[in-house]
Amino acid sequence: MDQELWGDDANNDTNADDSKNTNPFSTGGYQSDNEDNDGNVDAKDMTDTDIILNEDVDNDDDANANAINGHDNKLHDIAIRGDASQANLLSYFGDSDGTQQQINIVDVEERKSYFSKIPFTIYVIEWSSHRVSRRYNDFKWLYNQLGLEYVGLFIPSLPPAHTFERFKDAVITQRRFDLQRFLNRIHNDSVLCMSEHLKLFLTEPDEQLFEEKKKMSKQVLTERSQSGIISLLRSTFSTLDAEPIPEFCLGFNDEAAAQCDEKDDFNKLYQLDMPRVREYFMRCEERLSVLILKCQSLFKAFSAVSTELATVNTDLNALYEAEYNEQPMLVLNRGQERFNVRQFMNDWKETAETQTTCVYKYVLLALRYEHEDIVSILDTFKRYDHIYGRYKTSKRNLNRQREKYPDKDYTKEHHVLSETQDLLNLICKIIIVNQTPQVWQTKIDAYNRYMQSLMENLTLKTL
């Protein structure tokens, strides 16, 4: 039953010949010829500007976002050049976004496949007494499985599928932090932390056995009945039926709201409001996309100033040292010396480095996280769309069968449609009443926290 409802999603396992992911819930998408199994792209022949800002290279990291807004997503691959002013830019983020860290990625390993010379990255994860090794595809599997298991729930966003110059230390450090943040956000969620898929991800040390259990868990999900899905969601949101109808739902269609005397009519209100809420998040995603590109340019400008100031200070110190050590007696006797501005210049350099760090950490990185979360919110609507599409197809087919064979008993088919309608209503209510307000509040709190940190750090560091 559930297999008919969800369809057979594409294999997310690490098969080198899988070129396209057809799973509508996947964060994967098209995989180009120069892209390896974990979605990594070779950075060979790219210019410095391409590597830093990824302005001229198509980015297939986020097929979900592309499917929603029709634009290439070029926002995620911000590789940090290894100059002196930025060497430690990504090394001290810790839990700066407020996420409690109970799961740690303690090491990163580079391996090569038996069947290919293309290297890939392994992340060594520690949680409680468990220590496991996982590829990026395993993180993607976890994201997809949680989305299938808890339909209608917001799943914390998965970091980008690939990063140019991915084996440079700064890039590895950032991606390692992002994946650790992803796991801890799931673990800190009161619902998602109970998932058997998360437990399997964190506790199975045997990599071959882990792959086998992944396939078994997929089969379990596809064999679930719709009533089983409804039962899980109702037990998860046991107080949802007692929640009042939000004012924004009632105000969306006053005429329909006035006629809502029964529960089924109230359910229709949620479905009426779904397109408006989705449209709102789509507009947010579009504006964030533009803003992030502008902030990338801003970061590049601050980074260039910081780098040039470091070079100027080095040459200035060399000038002072040369004049002090090599001054001829004729000049020395006159007692003429340059005004010493070295401390001022060092302070200027440190200020520029602080500004560069703040632009990256509290502006660019914060906006990137928010953008990824909005894409994950839109993924929730896509899961609803998938069920709704199946429902419309089944209903259309049933109507055709009734026209063709009017004397046939369609009790079973009507029951399946009614059950699917109940599932759709429940998902609508979860998204509109529970998830949207909760995720929005979390998003705004995070933004305010980042901006407060930005203002505090920039005002503390002055010339």
C-alpha positions in Angstrom: 0.0 0.0 0.0 2.7 2.5 1.0 4.7 1.6 -2.1 1.8 2.6 -4.3 1.5 5.8 -2.3 5.1 6.8 -2.3 6.4 5.2 -5.5 9.8 3.5 -5.7 12.4 6.1 -5.0 15.7 6.0 -6.7 18.6 4.1 -5.2 20.7 6.5 -3.1 23.4 3.9 -2.5 26.9 4.5 -3.6 26.6 2.9 -7.1 28.9 4.6 -9.5 26.6 4.1 -12.5 23.6 5.8 -10.9 23.3 9.0 -13.0 19.9 10.3 -12.0 17.9 10.3 -8.8 14.2 10.1 -9.5 13.0 10.2 -5.9 10.9 13.3 -5.5 11.9 13.6 -1.8 15.6 13.3 -2.5 18.2 16.1 -1.9 20.2 14.6 -4.7 19.3 15.3 -8.3 21.2 15.1 -11.5 24.8 13.9 -11.3 27.1 15.2 -13.9 29.9 13.3 -15.6 32.7 14.9 -13.6 30.9 14.3 -10.3 31.7 11.4 -8.1 29.4 9.2 -6.0 29.1 11.7 -3.1 28.2 14.6 -5.3 31.7 16.0 -5.4 32.9 17.9 -8.5 36.4 18.1 -9.7 37.8 21.6 -9.4 40.4 21.2 -12.2 40.5 24.0 -14.7 38.4 26.4 -12.5 39.5 30.0 -12.0 40.0 31.6 -8.6 36.8 33.4 -9.0 34.9 30.2 -9.8 36.4 28.5 -6.7 35.6 31.3 -4.3 32.2 32.3 -5.5 31.1 29.6 -7.9 29.6 32.2 -10.1 30.2 30.5 -13.5 29.7 26.9 -12.6 26.4 25.1 -12.5 25.7 23.8 -9.1 23.4 20.6 -8.9 23.7 20.3 -5.1 20.1 21.0 -4.4 17.7 19.5 -6.9 14.7 20.3 -4.7 15.3 24.1 -4.7 15.9 24.0 -8.5 12.6 22.1 -9.0 10.7 24.6 -7.0 12.0 28.0 -8.3 13.4 27.0 -11.7 16.8 28.6 -11.0 20.3 27.1 -10.8 21.4 27.1 -7.2 24.8 28.7 -7.0 24.9 29.7 -3.4 26.6 26.9 -1.4 30.1 26.5 -2.6 32.1 29.2 -0.8 35.6 27.9 -0.6 38.0 29.8 1.5 41.5 30.6 0.1 44.4 29.6 2.3 46.0 33.0 2.9 47.4 34.1 6.2 44.4 36.3 7.2 41.9 33.5 6.6 43.8 30.3 7.7 41.8 29.9 10.9 38.5 31.4 9.6 36.5 28.2 10.0 38.3 26.6 13.0 36.4 28.2 15.9 32.7 28.1 15.1 31.9 25.5 17.7 28.2 25.7 18.7 27.8 29.3 17.6 24.3 28.7 16.4 23.1 27.5 19.8 22.9 23.8 18.8 23.7 21.4 21.6 26.6 19.2 20.6 26.1 15.6 21.7 27.2 14.0 18.4 30.7 14.8 17.2 32.5 14.2 13.9 36.0 13.5 15.3 37.9 12.8 12.2 37.8 13.0 8.4 39.4 10.4 6.1 40.0 10.3 2.4 39.5 7.0 0.7 39.4 5.6 -2.8 36.9 3.2 -4.2 38.0 -0.3 -5.4 36.3 0.4 -8.8 37.4 4.0 -9.3 40.4 6.3 -8.6 38.2 9.1 -7.6 38.7 9.8 -3.9 35.8 10.3 -1.4 35.5 11.5 2.1 34.6 9.5 5.2 33.4 11.1 8.4 34.1 9.4 11.7 31.3 10.0 14.1 31.1 9.5 17.8 28.0 9.4 19.9 27.7 8.0 23.4 29.9 4.8 23.2 29.5 4.3 19.5 31.9 5.2 16.7 31.0 4.8 13.1 32.2 5.9 9.6 29.8 7.4 7.1 29.9 8.9 3.6 27.9 11.9 2.5 25.4 9.6 0.7 24.7 8.1 4.1 23.7 11.6 5.5 21.5 12.0 2.4 19.9 8.7 3.1 19.1 9.7 6.6 17.5 13.0 5.5 15.4 11.2 2.9 14.3 8.4 5.3 13.3 10.9 8.0 11.2 12.8 5.4 9.4 9.6 4.4 8.9 8.4 8.0 7.5 11.6 9.3 5.6 13.2 6.5 4.7 16.8 7.1 7.6 17.4 9.6 10.4 19.8 8.9 13.7 17.9 8.6 16.8 19.9 9.5 18.5 20.9 6.3 21.3 18.8 4.8 24.5 20.7 3.9 25.4 21.0 0.1 26.1 17.8 -1.8 29.5 19.0 -3.1 32.1 21.6 -2.5 34.8 22.7 -5.0 38.3 22.2 -3.7 36.7 19.9 -1.2 40.0 18.4 0.1 41.4 21.7 1.2 41.6 22.0 5.0 39.3 25.0 5.4 36.6 23.5 3.2 36.8 20.1 5.0 36.6 21.9 8.3 33.5 23.8 7.3 31.7 20.8 5.8 32.6 18.7 8.9 31.0 21.4 11.1 27.9 21.6 8.9 27.3 17.8 8.9 27.9 17.7 12.7 25.3 20.5 13.1 22.9 18.6 10.9 23.1 15.5 13.1 22.8 17.4 16.3 19.8 19.3 15.1 18.1 16.0 14.4 19.2 14.5 17.7 17.9 17.5 19.6 14.4 17.3 18.0 12.0 15.5 20.4 10.3 13.6 17.5 13.2 12.9 15.1 15.5 11.6 17.8 13.2 8.6 18.3 13.6 7.4 14.8 15.1 4.0 14.3 16.9 5.3 11.2 18.9 7.8 13.3 19.7 5.0 15.7 20.9 2.8 12.8 23.0 5.7 11.4 24.7 6.3 14.7 25.3 2.8 16.0 26.0 0.3 13.2 29.9 0.1 12.9 30.0 -2.5 10.2 29.8 -0.6 6.9 28.6 -3.6 4.8 25.9 -4.5 7.4 24.9 -0.9 7.5 24.3 -0.9 3.8 22.1 -4.0 4.1 20.1 -2.6 6.9 19.6 0.6 4.9 17.9 -1.4 2.2 15.8 -3.3 4.7 14.6 0.0 6.4 13.6 1.3 3.0 11.5 -1.8 2.4 9.8 -1.3 5.8 8.8 2.2 4.9 7.4 1.3 1.5 5.3 -1.5 2.9 3.6 0.7 5.5 -0.1 1.1 5.1 -1.7 4.6 5.0 -3.5 3.8 8.2 0.0 3.1 9.8 1.2 6.5 8.6 -1.8 8.2 10.0 -1.5 6.4 13.3 2.2 7.4 13.7 1.4 11.0 12.9 -1.6 11.2 15.3 0.5 9.6 18.1 3.3 12.1 17.4 0.9 15.1 17.4 -1.6 13.8 20.0 -2.8 17.4 20.8 -3.2 18.5 17.2 -7.0 18.0 17.0 -7.5 20.3 20.1 -5.6 23.1 18.4 -7.8 26.0 17.3 -8.1 27.0 13.7 -5.5 29.8 13.2 -6.9 33.2 12.4 -4.9 33.4 9.1 -6.6 30.3 7.9 -10.1 31.7 8.8 -9.2 34.9 7.1 -8.0 33.4 3.9 -11.5 32.6 2.6 -14.2 34.3 4.7 -17.0 32.8 2.8 -15.7 29.3 3.3 -14.9 30.0 6.9 -18.4 31.1 7.6 -19.7 27.7 6.3 -17.3 25.6 8.4 -19.6 23.8 10.8 -18.0 20.4 10.5 -14.5 19.0 10.9 -14.2 18.1 7.2 -14.9 21.7 6.3 -12.1 22.9 8.6 -9.7 20.5 6.9 -10.5 22.2 3.6 -9.4 25.5 5.1 -6.0 24.1 5.7 -5.7 23.0 2.1 -6.9 26.4 0.9 -4.0 28.1 2.9 -1.3 25.6 1.8 -0.6 27.5 -1.6 -0.3 30.8 0.2 2.1 29.5 2.8 4.2 27.8 0.1 4.2 30.9 -2.1 5.5 32.9 0.9 8.4 30.6 1.5 9.2 30.5 -2.2 9.5 34.3 -2.3 11.7 34.1 0.8 13.9 31.6 -0.9 14.2 33.7 -4.0 15.2 36.9 -2.1 17.7 35.0 0.1 19.3 33.6 -3.1 19.9 37.1 -4.4 21.0 38.4 -1.0 23.5 35.6 -0.6 25.1 36.3 -3.9 25.5 40.0 -2.9 27.0 38.9 0.4 29.5 36.7 -1.4 30.7 39.7 -3.3 30.9 41.6 0.0 32.9 38.9 1.7 35.3 38.7 -1.3 35.9 42.5 -1.0 36.6 42.3 2.7 38.8 39.3 2.2 40.8 41.1 -0.5 41.4 44.1 1.8 42.4 41.9 4.7 44.9 40.0 2.5 46.4 43.2 1.0 46.7 44.8 4.5 48.7 41.8 5.6 51.0 42.2 2.6 51.4 45.9 3.2 52.3 45.4 6.8 54.9 42.9 5.9 56.6 45.2 3.4 56.2 48.2 5.8 58.0 46.3 8.6 60.7 45.3 6.1 61.2 49.0 5.3 61.5 50.0 9.0 63.9 47.2 9.7 66.1 48.0 6.6 66.4 51.6 7.6 67.1 50.9 11.2 69.8 48.3 10.5 71.4 49.9 7.4 71.3 53.7 8.1 74.5 55.4 7.2 76.2 57.5 9.8 75.4 60.7 8.0 71.6 60.2 8.3 71.9 58.7 11.8 73.6 61.7 13.2 70.8 64.0 12.1 68.4 62.0 14.3 65.7 61.9 11.7 63.3 58.9 11.9 60.0 57.9 10.4 56.9 58.2 12.6 56.3 54.6 13.8 52.8 53.6 12.5 53.4 49.8 12.7 51.1 49.3 15.7 48.4 51.3 14.0 48.8 49.3 10.9 48.7 46.0 12.8 45.5 47.2 14.5 44.0 48.1 11.1 44.9 44.6 9.8 43.3 42.9 12.8 40.2 45.0 12.4 40.0 44.0 8.7 40.4 40.4 9.7 37.6 40.7 12.3 35.3 42.3 9.7 36.1 39.6 7.2 35.4 36.9 9.8 32.1 38.6 10.9 30.9 38.9 7.3 31.5 35.2 6.7 30.4 33.9 10.1 27.5 36.1 11.1 26.1 37.2 7.6 27.1 34.9 4.8 27.0 31.6 6.8 23.9 32.6 8.7 22.0 33.4 5.5 23.2 30.2 3.9 21.8 28.2 6.8 18.5 30.0 6.6 18.3 29.5 2.8 19.0 25.7 3.3 16.3 25.5 5.9 13.7 27.2 3.7 14.6 24.7 0.9 13.9 22.0 3.5 10.6 23.6 4.4 9.7 23.5 0.7 10.7 19.8 0.7 7.8 19.3 3.2 5.4 20.7 0.7 6.8 18.6 -2.1 6.1 15.4 0.0 2.5 16.6 0.4 2.3 17.3 -3.3 3.5 13.7 -4.0 0.6 12.2 -2.0 -1.9 14.7 -3.4 -0.8 13.8 -6.9 -1.4 10.1 -6.2 -4.7 11.0 -4.7 -5.9 12.9 -7.8 -4.7 10.1 -10.1 -6.5 7.4 -8.1 -9.7 9.5 -7.9 -9.6 10.2 -11.7 -9.1 6.5 -12.5 -11.9 5.5 -10.1 -14.3 7.9 -11.8 -13.4 6.5 -15.2 -13.9 2.9 -13.9 -17.3 3.9 -12.5 -18.4 5.4 -15.8 -17.2 2.3 -17.7 -18.5 -0.3 -15.1 -21.2 1.4 -13.1 -22.5 -1.9 -11.6 -19.2 -2.9 -10.0 -18.6 -2.6 -6.2 -16.1 0.1 -5.5 -16.2 0.0 -1.7 -12.6 -0.8 -1.3 -11.4 1.9 -3.7 -13.6 4.5 -1.9 -12.1 3.4 1.4 -8.5 3.9 0.1 -9.4 7.4 -1.3 -11.0 8.3 2.0 -8.0 7.2 3.9 -5.7 9.1 1.6 -7.9 12.2 2.1 -7.6 11.8 5.8 -3.8 11.6 5.5 -3.7 14.8 3.3 -5.8 16.6 5.9 -3.6 15.5 8.7 -0.4 16.6 6.9 -2.0 20.0 6.0 -2.8 20.6 9.7 0.7 19.5 10.8 2.3 21.9 8.4 0.0 24.9 8.9 -0.7 24.7 12.6 2.5 23.1 14.1 5.5 23.1 11.8 5.3 26.5 10.0 5.0 28.7 13.1 7.6 26.6 15.0 10.1 26.6 12.2 9.6 30.3 11.5 10.1 31.3 15.1 13.3 29.2 15.3 14.5 30.8 12.1 13.9 34.3 13.3 15.5 33.6 16.7 18.6 32.3 14.9 18.8 35.3 12.6 18.5 37.8 15.5 21.2 35.9 17.4 23.6 36.1 14.5 22.9 39.8 13.9 23.4 40.6 17.6 26.7 38.8 17.5 27.7 40.7 14.4 27.0 44.1 16.0 28.8 43.1 19.2 31.9 41.8 17.5 32.2 44.7 15.0 31.8 47.4 17.7 34.2 45.7 20.1 37.0 45.8 17.4 37.8 49.5 16.6 40.9 51.2 15.5 
